[in-house]
């Protein structure tokens, strides 16, 4: 017991008291700048990243900022490093795991909920699609599919299945594409998704071209768009379908995690009581100090990937064979236009399929 007190409690408690909160200053500032639309400043806020347990979170956030800035190369570099670090954490440090049983889970290196780990691969796939790197996108599709096979009671995600299917489709792996489209259809049956084609209740002329645009929706001036319209050459081509919402994924993940955290918290509290009693048996004043110190650090780990979009949608619509650009018009539930974004010169093409990436950043 004495070894536990000296080797784990006191060192980690000292670090907690001295450094608690200071490491997140640049991250908080970057998030505020992101929310206000100051993306260059947000990127600069994260020019230097810590080499501690929050590095994965920093890489997630900076990667998203760069993704929205269309800096796909550096965004990809950030997210690939985050994936590498997260993979290493699957065999986590026994020392930190023991310390988290005495202090709190914030001492553990951040990994995120399962959907956040999956979204690293989803957004890597988007980066590759935006650059026309079809084979690299297919690699991420396989990574996503592997993640979705081991959810352990955490929520499944339609957008992840859809982009996996689409990447397989682009590379000619139609059997796996159909399988993933079918999984998408099961999760969003109201959208009328055809699992053989990946289309939504919209007939396509034989051998006609189509546009597939992955659209992320965020609140703007307090209003979260309900959907987006795709316009090109003076025509409405179609509308987006929302496949996933961050609120639903967070809520379901938190509910699943709460049971685990409750059991761990009860064990941790009992262990803290034992340590405090042991210290008190040696020195009454020390026991009181240890009790105060340990229980003052009892808090929930609330770290999460904040720059993820509120809604994730896709528009798959017929389009002219000569399509060179389009307008994405974000609409409220009542049909009011919230924002219009022009995609010009950045559409990739594979065969008769045009591919676009768009987000109405805050």
Rosetta blueprint (number, residue, H / E / L):
1 X L
2 X H
3 X H
4 X H
5 X H
6 X H
7 X H
8 X H
9 X H
10 X H
11 X H
12 X H
13 X H
14 X H
15 X H
16 X H
17 X H
18 X H
19 X H
20 X L
21 X L
22 X H
23 X H
24 X H
25 X H
26 X H
27 X H
28 X H
29 X H
30 X H
31 X H
32 X H
33 X H
34 X H
35 X H
36 X H
37 X L
38 X L
39 X H
40 X H
41 X H
42 X H
43 X H
44 X H
45 X H
46 X L
47 X L
48 X L
49 X L
50 X L
51 X L
52 X L
53 X L
54 X L
55 X H
56 X H
57 X H
58 X H
59 X H
60 X H
61 X H
62 X H
63 X H
64 X H
65 X H
66 X H
67 X H
68 X H
69 X L
70 X L
71 X L
72 X H
73 X H
74 X H
75 X H
76 X H
77 X H
78 X H
79 X H
80 X H
81 X H
82 X H
83 X H
84 X H
85 X H
86 X H
87 X H
88 X H
89 X H
90 X H
91 X H
92 X L
93 X L
94 X H
95 X H
96 X H
97 X H
98 X H
99 X H
100 X H
101 X L
102 X L
103 X L
104 X L
105 X H
106 X H
107 X H
108 X L
109 X L
110 X L
111 X L
112 X L
113 X L
114 X H
115 X H
116 X H
117 X H
118 X H
119 X H
120 X H
121 X H
122 X H
123 X H
124 X H
125 X H
126 X H
127 X H
128 X H
129 X H
130 X H
131 X L
132 X L
133 X L
134 X H
135 X H
136 X H
137 X H
138 X H
139 X H
140 X H
141 X H
142 X H
143 X H
144 X H
145 X H
146 X H
147 X H
148 X H
149 X L
150 X L
151 X L
152 X L
153 X L
154 X L
155 X L
156 X L
157 X L
158 X H
159 X H
160 X H
161 X H
162 X H
163 X H
164 X H
165 X H
166 X H
167 X H
168 X H
169 X H
170 X H
171 X L
172 X L
173 X L
174 X H
175 X H
176 X H
177 X H
178 X H
179 X H
180 X H
181 X H
182 X H
183 X H
184 X H
185 X H
186 X H
187 X H
188 X L
189 X H
190 X H
191 X H
192 X L
193 X E
194 X L
195 X L
196 X L
197 X L
198 X L
199 X L
200 X E
201 X L
202 X L
203 X L
204 X L
205 X L
206 X L
207 X L
208 X L
209 X L
210 X E
211 X E
212 X E
213 X E
214 X E
215 X E
216 X E
217 X E
218 X L
219 X E
220 X E
221 X L
222 X L
223 X E
224 X E
225 X L
226 X L
227 X E
228 X E
229 X E
230 X E
231 X E
232 X E
233 X L
234 X L
235 X E
236 X E
237 X E
238 X E
239 X E
240 X L
241 X E
242 X E
243 X E
244 X E
245 X E
246 X H
247 X H
248 X H
249 X H
250 X H
251 X H
252 X H
253 X H
254 X H
255 X H
256 X H
257 X H
258 X H
259 X H
260 X H
261 X H
262 X H
263 X H
264 X H
265 X H
266 X H
267 X H
268 X H
269 X H
270 X H
271 X H
272 X H
273 X H
274 X H
275 X H
276 X H
277 X H
278 X H
279 X H
280 X H
281 X H
282 X H
283 X L
284 X H
285 X H
286 X H
287 X H
288 X H
289 X H
290 X H
291 X H
292 X H
293 X H
294 X H
295 X H
296 X H
297 X L
298 X L
299 X L
300 X L
301 X L
302 X L
303 X L
304 X L
305 X L
306 X L
307 X L
308 X L
309 X L
310 X L
311 X E
312 X E
313 X E
314 X E
315 X E
316 X E
317 X E
318 X E
319 X L
320 X L
321 X L
322 X L
323 X L
324 X L
325 X E
326 X E
327 X E
328 X E
329 X E
330 X E
331 X E
332 X L
333 X L
334 X L
335 X L
336 X L
337 X E
338 X E
339 X E
340 X E
341 X E
342 X E
343 X E
344 X E
345 X L
346 X L
347 X L
348 X E
349 X E
350 X E
351 X L
352 X L
353 X E
354 X E
355 X E
356 X E
357 X E
358 X E
359 X E
360 X L
361 X L
362 X L
